[in-house]
Amino acid sequence: MNIEFTLNGQLTAVEVPARTSLSDCLRHDLRKTGTHVACEHGVCGACTVIVDGDAVRSCLMLAVQADGCQVTTVEGMTPVTGLSALQESFHRHHALQCGFCTPGFLTTAHALLSAEPEASRDRIREVLSGNLCRCTGYVSIVEAVYDARRAYQENR
């Protein structure tokens, strides 16, 4: 099937079999390898991307469902030079170790803070509870997201 969607601000056209997941389309067809795939059951959150402003498990979404949508991967959150405020905060708070889960946490947190820049620590914990990290622990991740709220509040 031929589909078109806006990927990280660029209109993108791709031909995929009807049953191709969005994560496979992004990684294999469009070479956006920042979207990580682990469980392929929507449990771990590593494949999270933003579709029309919502955090979505791309392993559970078919690529054809993205037709006409705005899709943002972790690559689309990164400025041409330097890091985004959220990425800077992750660095400052040492909110990553191996980094495998980090793209999913960043996209999930970005979607949350874009919609709720005043999110409390409890709200951040609740939203991030769907993302799994096996090596960092969650305290530094929650603190990084909480600290990054300021940048989202200023952009409102």
N, C-alpha and C positions, 0 to 999 in steps of 0.2 A: 504494500500500500504506500502511496505517496502522501506524506504529511508535511505540513509547514507549521513552524512555531517560532517564537522569538526566544532565542537562547542567549542569555547574558547580553541582551540588548541588540543582538544581530538576528535578522530574519534568516531562518535556517530551513532548508528543504532536505528531506531524506526519504529514501525508499526502504521500508522494512517489512518483514513478514508480519501478518496481523497479530501474531501472538508474542511478538518481541516486547520484553519489558522496557520501560523507560530507562532503567539503569543500564541494561545491555546496549540500548541504542546510544545513550550518552557515552559510555565507555568504549564500545567497540566500533560503532559507526562514526561517532563525532569526536572521538579521542579526548573526551573530558574525563580524565582518569582521577580527578579529585573526588568524584563520586565513588565511594568504596562500597563493595558488596561483600557481605559476610554471611548472614543467616539465610537470606533469600526468603524469609517468612515474615518480614516486617517487624521483627522483635527487637533487633539490635540498634536500629537507627543510623547505621553507618552510611546508608544510601540516601539519606534525607536530602531533598532538594526543595526549592521553593517554586510552587506552581500557582500562578495568579495570586501571590501573596501568602499562600498557606504552605506550611511545612508538610511535605508529602514523602512517604516511603516510595522511592522510585522502583524498588524491586517488586512492589505490589501493583504498580500502575502500568498499564500497557502504553507503549509509545504512541499508538494511534489515539489514545485519550488526550494526549498533549496537543493534538492538532488545533491550531488557532490560539494556543495559550502562551503565556509569558512564563518561561522557565529560567530559573537562576540556580546555577551550581556554585560551589565554593569558589571556582575560578572567577565567576561573575561578581563576587563580593570583594575581590581584591583589587585595589587601585593599580593603575599602570606602574607606579613606583611606590615603594613602601608597603605598609600594611593598613588595613582598615582599623578603626577605633576598637572594634571587637577583637580583631586579631592581636592588636597591640596589648589589649587587656589580658588576653590569654597568655601572651608572652610575659607580661609583667607579673602575673599571678602564678606563673609556672603551672598552667592548667593543662598541660599535656606531657606525655612521656613518649610512648612509641608513636603517637600521632595517628594511628589507624582510625580511631573514632572521631578525631577532631573535626573533619569536614562536616559530619553529621551534627555534631554539637554546635558548630558555627552557624550552619544554615538554620537549625532549629531555633537557636538563640536570636538570630537576626530576624526571623519571622515574628518571634514573640516581641522583641523590643520595637520592631517597626509598628506593630499593632498596639502594644502596651508599654510605652517607654517608662512608665512609673511602676512597672512590675515589682512586687515585693520579693524578698528572698524565698518565701514560701511558694509564691506563684512560679518563680523561676525553677525551684526544685520540682514542683509538680509537672511543669512542662518538660523539663529535661529528664524526668524519670523514665521516659520511653527510649532514652539513649543509653547504651551500655558502654562502660569503660572498664577494662580489666586491670589497668595498671596505675591510674592516677588517683583514683578516689574522687569524690564529687565535691568536696569542700572548696578546693581551689577553682574548680570550674564554675560553681555557683557564684563565688566571689568575683571572678572575672566578668561574668555576665552582669552581675549587680553593679560593678564598677563602670561598665561600658554604657549603662543607662544614660549617663550624662550626655554623651555624644548623640544619642537618639532623641533625647529631650530637646537638645539645641537645634536639631534638624526638623522639628515639628513646625 
